[in-house]
């Protein structure tokens, strides 16, 4: 693919992580986004630190913070999204759900919510049970937001797989699964017509 400036490249937005230190969830998301970048796309990661700055979504609010506007604007410009959540009590985390709730701001856009976008899904949990239920919850939310979950989703048991700061993991198969998610989002993203409100 020819070398293009960041602004000329289609954008894939990553949403995920936990409040506090960089988490396994955020590291897994970064691996998937790195795979997207290798396919020639620009990426924007909204990790735990970013989501911690988003106030609790209030549908009646008449104004939005700069952090809320930045997040919504990035999703509006995106050709695809990857969502990663830890499994908390059998479902996605509150900060990830709060960020997704904020997409209600796009309800009246020409392309509302995640309409027609490929959406990759990643769930991490300390055990297998919560990974499956978290993926199922994420799929339901993406369908409600009119997006297209990619065929493959990654369920990662962090009892078994650990991530490092260099973009690797103790299980090469998990790294390949995360790269597959990135490639699938990149494969379908060119089909998306990017529109803004």
C-alpha positions as CSV (number, residue, x, y, z in Angstrom):
1,X,0.0,0.0,0.0
2,X,1.4,3.5,-0.9
3,X,2.7,5.6,1.9
4,X,0.1,8.1,2.9
5,X,-0.2,10.7,5.7
6,X,-2.1,9.7,8.8
7,X,-5.0,12.0,7.8
8,X,-5.4,10.3,4.4
9,X,-5.6,6.8,5.8
10,X,-9.0,5.3,6.8
11,X,-9.4,5.2,10.6
12,X,-10.0,2.2,12.9
13,X,-10.9,3.1,16.5
14,X,-10.0,0.9,19.4
15,X,-12.1,1.1,22.6
16,X,-11.1,-0.8,25.7
17,X,-9.1,-1.2,28.9
18,X,-9.6,-0.6,32.6
19,X,-9.2,2.4,34.9
20,X,-5.7,2.5,36.4
21,X,-2.6,0.9,35.0
22,X,-2.4,-0.4,31.5
23,X,-4.3,-3.7,31.6
24,X,-4.2,-7.1,29.8
25,X,-7.3,-5.9,27.9
26,X,-5.6,-2.8,26.6
27,X,-2.5,-4.7,25.7
28,X,-4.6,-7.2,23.8
29,X,-6.4,-4.4,22.0
30,X,-3.1,-2.8,21.1
31,X,-1.9,-6.0,19.4
32,X,-5.1,-6.0,17.3
33,X,-4.7,-2.4,16.4
34,X,-1.0,-3.0,15.4
35,X,-2.3,-5.6,12.9
36,X,-4.7,-3.0,11.5
37,X,-1.8,-0.5,11.1
38,X,0.2,-3.2,9.2
39,X,-2.7,-3.3,6.7
40,X,-2.3,0.5,6.0
41,X,-4.9,2.0,8.3
42,X,-4.6,4.8,10.9
43,X,-5.7,3.9,14.4
44,X,-6.9,5.7,17.5
45,X,-6.9,4.0,20.9
46,X,-9.3,5.0,23.6
47,X,-7.9,3.1,26.6
48,X,-8.7,3.0,30.2
49,X,-7.2,6.4,30.9
50,X,-9.3,8.0,28.2
51,X,-12.5,6.3,29.3
52,X,-11.9,7.3,32.9
53,X,-12.2,10.9,31.7
54,X,-15.7,10.4,30.2
55,X,-18.4,11.4,32.7
56,X,-21.3,9.0,33.3
57,X,-23.4,9.3,30.2
58,X,-26.4,11.6,30.8
59,X,-28.8,11.6,27.8
60,X,-30.4,14.9,29.0
61,X,-27.1,16.8,29.0
62,X,-27.2,19.9,26.8
63,X,-23.4,20.0,26.3
64,X,-20.5,17.5,26.2
65,X,-17.0,17.7,27.5
66,X,-14.1,17.9,25.2
67,X,-13.2,14.3,25.9
68,X,-16.8,13.2,25.0
69,X,-16.7,15.2,21.8
70,X,-13.2,13.8,20.9
71,X,-14.5,10.2,21.4
72,X,-17.7,10.7,19.4
73,X,-15.9,12.5,16.6
74,X,-13.3,9.7,16.2
75,X,-16.1,7.1,15.9
76,X,-17.9,9.3,13.4
77,X,-14.8,9.3,11.2
78,X,-14.0,5.6,11.7
79,X,-14.3,2.9,9.1
80,X,-14.2,0.2,11.7
81,X,-14.0,-0.3,15.5
82,X,-12.4,-2.9,17.8
83,X,-13.9,-3.2,21.3
84,X,-12.1,-4.9,24.1
85,X,-13.5,-5.4,27.6
86,X,-12.6,-7.2,30.7
87,X,-15.2,-9.6,31.9
88,X,-16.6,-8.1,35.1
89,X,-19.3,-10.3,36.9
90,X,-20.1,-12.1,33.7
91,X,-20.3,-9.1,31.4
92,X,-18.5,-6.1,30.0
93,X,-17.1,-3.4,32.3
94,X,-19.0,-0.2,33.2
95,X,-16.4,2.1,31.6
96,X,-16.6,0.3,28.3
97,X,-20.4,0.3,28.4
98,X,-20.4,4.0,29.3
99,X,-18.3,4.9,26.3
100,X,-20.6,2.9,24.0
101,X,-23.7,4.6,25.6
102,X,-22.1,7.9,24.5
103,X,-22.6,6.9,20.9
104,X,-26.2,7.9,21.3
105,X,-24.9,11.3,20.3
106,X,-24.7,9.9,16.7
107,X,-28.4,8.8,16.7
108,X,-29.4,11.5,14.2
109,X,-26.3,11.3,12.0
110,X,-26.5,10.2,8.4
111,X,-24.6,7.1,9.6
112,X,-25.8,6.6,13.2
113,X,-24.1,4.5,15.9
114,X,-21.9,1.8,14.4
115,X,-24.1,1.4,11.3
116,X,-22.6,-1.0,8.7
117,X,-19.2,-0.9,10.4
118,X,-17.1,-4.0,11.0
119,X,-16.5,-4.4,14.7
120,X,-13.9,-6.7,16.2
121,X,-14.5,-8.0,19.7
122,X,-12.1,-9.0,22.5
123,X,-12.9,-10.2,26.0
124,X,-10.4,-10.9,28.8
125,X,-11.1,-12.5,32.1
126,X,-9.5,-14.4,34.9
127,X,-11.1,-17.6,33.9
128,X,-13.1,-18.9,30.9
129,X,-16.7,-18.4,32.0
130,X,-16.8,-14.6,31.9
131,X,-15.0,-14.4,28.5
132,X,-17.8,-16.2,26.7
133,X,-20.6,-14.2,28.4
134,X,-18.7,-10.9,27.8
135,X,-18.3,-11.7,24.1
136,X,-22.0,-12.5,23.9
137,X,-22.9,-9.2,25.6
138,X,-20.6,-7.3,23.2
139,X,-22.2,-9.0,20.2
140,X,-25.7,-8.0,21.4
141,X,-24.6,-4.4,21.9
142,X,-22.9,-4.1,18.5
143,X,-26.1,-5.5,16.8
144,X,-28.2,-3.0,18.7
145,X,-25.8,-0.3,17.5
146,X,-26.3,-1.6,13.9
147,X,-22.7,-2.7,13.5
148,X,-21.4,-6.0,12.1
149,X,-19.3,-8.1,14.5
150,X,-16.5,-9.8,12.7
151,X,-16.7,-13.6,12.3
152,X,-14.0,-14.2,14.8
153,X,-13.9,-12.8,18.4
154,X,-11.0,-13.4,20.9
155,X,-11.8,-14.8,24.4
156,X,-8.7,-14.6,26.5
157,X,-8.2,-16.3,29.8
158,X,-5.6,-14.2,31.7
159,X,-5.0,-17.1,34.1
160,X,-3.4,-18.8,31.2
161,X,-2.1,-16.0,29.0
162,X,-0.1,-13.0,30.2
163,X,0.8,-9.9,28.1
164,X,4.0,-7.8,28.1
165,X,4.8,-4.2,27.5
166,X,6.5,-5.0,24.2
167,X,3.3,-6.1,22.4
168,X,3.6,-9.8,23.0
169,X,2.0,-12.6,25.0
170,X,3.0,-15.9,26.5
171,X,0.7,-17.7,24.0
172,X,1.6,-17.1,20.4
173,X,-1.8,-18.5,19.4
174,X,-3.5,-15.7,21.3
175,X,-1.4,-13.1,19.5
176,X,-2.4,-14.6,16.2
177,X,-6.1,-14.5,17.2
178,X,-5.8,-10.8,18.0
179,X,-4.0,-10.1,14.7
180,X,-6.8,-12.0,12.9
181,X,-9.4,-9.7,14.5
182,X,-7.4,-6.7,13.2
183,X,-7.1,-8.2,9.7
184,X,-10.8,-9.0,9.6
185,X,-11.7,-5.4,10.5
186,X,-9.3,-4.1,8.0
187,X,-10.7,-6.4,5.3
188,X,-14.2,-5.2,5.7
189,X,-13.5,-1.5,6.5
190,X,-13.1,-0.4,2.9
191,X,-16.8,-1.3,2.3
192,X,-17.9,1.4,4.8
193,X,-18.9,4.8,3.5
194,X,-17.6,7.3,6.0
195,X,-20.0,10.1,6.7
196,X,-20.1,12.8,9.4
197,X,-23.1,14.5,10.9
